[in-house]
Amino acid sequence: MPSTEPAATIQQARQRQQQQRTSDGIIDRRVFQSVVDLNDQDSTDFSTQMVNTYLAVANSTLVDMDQALGNKDGPKLSLLAISLQDTSDAIGVTEVRQSCTRLQDAIRAWTETETNAGGTGSIDGIIAAYGQLKDDFTTAKSWLTRYVETGNVPDDWVAPGSGPGRGATAGANSESVPETRSS
């Protein structure tokens, strides 16, 4: 009988990789910390409301993007990507913002192909970029949901200069700026 240990090890490795990715690029630590710093001293109401609003707007935008993609409506999809990009940037959801930029690039390439090839361009690049955008949003949503549920920055990320009750740990330093992955 085959062992389930390798499967469990693979799953644990994927979880660690996902946590590392979250702390290293999905959320811009400085931007998110600036949102957290706007809270009253004893309350996380402000940042929690900002996160909840972002999640609601982003979810709605993704539903509209699904429809635009299904209709092969490049201009509408591009406008929605710009909207999600700006919203994500305001709260520090870096990887979603960057995925929106990649999606816009794919839409632009498809539009040029459609124009130059007489309507025979493939939307495969758009589909791939949109799939990555949705994956990045799922990861960011998980992280942000943990913040909302606890009122603290999740354990897999500590912001430089964060205060008591805001996810601080000893040894956090201002040098720990997240790196974003390139594609």
Solvent accessible surface area in square Angstrom, and as a share of the most:
residue,aa,sasa,rsa
1,M,230,1.03
2,P,120,0.75
3,S,77,0.50
4,T,110,0.64
5,E,124,0.56
6,P,80,0.50
7,A,65,0.50
8,A,47,0.36
9,T,71,0.41
10,I,91,0.46
11,Q,108,0.48
12,Q,97,0.43
13,A,44,0.34
14,R,166,0.61
15,Q,97,0.43
16,R,144,0.52
17,Q,125,0.56
18,Q,73,0.33
19,Q,92,0.41
20,Q,103,0.46
21,R,54,0.20
22,T,6,0.04
23,S,9,0.06
24,D,47,0.24
25,G,6,0.06
26,I,1,0.00
27,I,2,0.01
28,D,40,0.21
29,R,26,0.09
30,R,133,0.49
31,V,50,0.28
32,F,0,0.00
33,Q,13,0.06
34,S,59,0.38
35,V,8,0.04
36,V,2,0.01
37,D,79,0.41
38,L,114,0.57
39,N,11,0.06
40,D,108,0.56
41,Q,169,0.75
42,D,141,0.73
43,S,36,0.23
44,T,39,0.23
45,D,108,0.56
46,F,93,0.39
47,S,0,0.00
48,T,27,0.16
49,Q,112,0.50
50,M,57,0.25
51,V,0,0.00
52,N,64,0.33
53,T,64,0.37
54,Y,6,0.02
55,L,19,0.09
56,A,63,0.49
57,V,62,0.36
58,A,0,0.00
59,N,56,0.29
60,S,64,0.41
61,T,11,0.07
62,L,15,0.07
63,V,100,0.58
64,D,53,0.28
65,M,0,0.00
66,D,62,0.32
67,Q,108,0.48
68,A,1,0.01
69,L,29,0.14
70,G,63,0.61
71,N,104,0.53
72,K,123,0.52
73,D,52,0.27
74,G,2,0.02
75,P,101,0.63
76,K,87,0.37
77,L,3,0.01
78,S,25,0.16
79,L,123,0.61
80,L,28,0.14
81,A,0,0.00
82,I,75,0.38
83,S,50,0.32
84,L,1,0.01
85,Q,39,0.17
86,D,88,0.46
87,T,37,0.22
88,S,0,0.00
89,D,73,0.38
90,A,65,0.51
91,I,3,0.02
92,G,3,0.02
93,V,0,0.00
94,T,10,0.06
95,E,2,0.01
96,V,0,0.00
97,R,68,0.25
98,Q,38,0.17
99,S,1,0.01
100,C,0,0.00
101,T,54,0.31
102,R,60,0.22
103,L,0,0.00
104,Q,20,0.09
105,D,69,0.36
106,A,19,0.15
107,I,7,0.04
108,R,132,0.48
109,A,56,0.43
110,W,32,0.11
111,T,65,0.38
112,E,98,0.44
113,T,61,0.35
114,E,44,0.20
115,T,105,0.61
116,N,127,0.65
117,A,47,0.37
118,G,68,0.66
119,G,47,0.46
120,T,107,0.62
121,G,16,0.15
122,S,71,0.46
123,I,29,0.15
124,D,99,0.51
125,G,44,0.43
126,I,5,0.02
127,I,87,0.44
128,A,70,0.54
129,A,16,0.12
130,Y,9,0.04
131,G,31,0.30
132,Q,58,0.26
133,L,0,0.00
134,K,76,0.32
135,D,83,0.43
136,D,0,0.00
137,F,8,0.03
138,T,88,0.51
139,T,8,0.05
140,A,0,0.00
141,K,77,0.33
142,S,62,0.40
143,W,2,0.01
144,L,0,0.00
145,T,46,0.27
146,R,79,0.29
147,Y,1,0.00
148,V,40,0.23
149,E,130,0.58
150,T,86,0.50
151,G,14,0.14
152,N,57,0.29
153,V,4,0.03
154,P,10,0.06
155,D,143,0.74
156,D,35,0.18
157,W,6,0.02
158,V,28,0.16
159,A,0,0.00
160,P,21,0.13
161,G,79,0.76
162,S,15,0.10
163,G,23,0.22
164,P,135,0.85
165,G,60,0.58
166,R,45,0.16
167,G,19,0.19
168,A,44,0.34
169,T,84,0.49
170,A,108,0.84
171,G,71,0.68
172,A,42,0.33
173,N,75,0.38
174,S,73,0.47
175,E,146,0.66
176,S,41,0.26
177,V,63,0.36
178,P,19,0.12
179,E,132,0.59
180,T,61,0.36
181,R,86,0.32
182,S,107,0.69
183,S,113,0.73
